[in-house]
Amino acid sequence: MDGRGGAEEELTAQETALYDRQIRVWGVDAQKRLSKAHVLVCGMNGTTTEFCKNIVLAGVGSLSLMDDHIVTEDDLNANFLIPPDDSIYGGRPRAEGDPSLIDGEFLDKFDIVVVSRASLKTKLFINENCRKRSKHIAFYAIDCKDSCGEIFVDLQKHSYVKKKAEGEAEQQELTYPSLQEAISVPWKNLPRKTTKLYFAMRVLENYELSEGRSPGDTTLSDAPAVLARRKDMCEKMSLNESQIPTALLERLLAAGNKEHPAVCAILGGILGQEVIKSISCKGDPIKNFFYFDAADGKGVMEDIPPPPGS
């Protein structure tokens, strides 16, 4: 099922009764599309668990989970799908399968792909493969570091219906850059008000990639090396280091893989809402980054266009 196409099959009487309230909000056609959509989640943690709950309750057609990492005690703080009993989760993976080994033919089964707590290399690999397929596959990357979070969206070419203030419907179309294109934009070309979290996340992922670290495999002891990386990247990108506060980098380093449950709920809720917009083709979607920081309680959208000539 392509989220941009129709949904010929009718809802059953049971489905119509079960989803009556949300059908009143986004209409029966949107619910049909949702019931035929297939979603893949790579990386099971507190944030994606919240997303899964939301999308299942909304009536998604199918949901597949992939994660070969062994469950740790940190997972119990935010992932409510894991029973707090060592005899049950001890030594077992969060799900099954290695996202870094995904091939294009496997991706053809899905309409939506969500990636979380993956290396930059893996995210770029999956995003590129989604774009290479003949069918339309929407790609999302989401990460939570304690009280901070980031969502990246790539809907490629996306058409949707937007309601005007007068109540009239208007067709809109957006073109999204890939993750590689978005993060390749020179920092000096970005608006001066670009959130500091955007730059901080780029510094951390660059450090993890160059050092061969797993996502979140950092501590405050890495601060001197990360600050040196910040200095080097800012010099190359002609950006003042004050745009990436030391205190913010230290918060992210100290967080490691820890997630704040309340922030997981916020990010998982936002992502669920965005995926439903993508499938239903109704409402303005995020383009193309979303950030949340519990320190100020603000959610910020950043539209990072591709570099000129890309």
Beta strands, then each sheet from edge to edge (+ up, - down):
strand 1: 38-42
strand 2: 62-66
strand 3: 112-116
strand 4: 138-145
strand 5: 148-154
strand 6: 157-163
strand 7: 169-175
strand 8: 289-293
strand 9: 298-302
sheet 1: 2+ 1+ 3+ 4+ 5- 8+ 9-
sheet 2: 6+ 7-
end
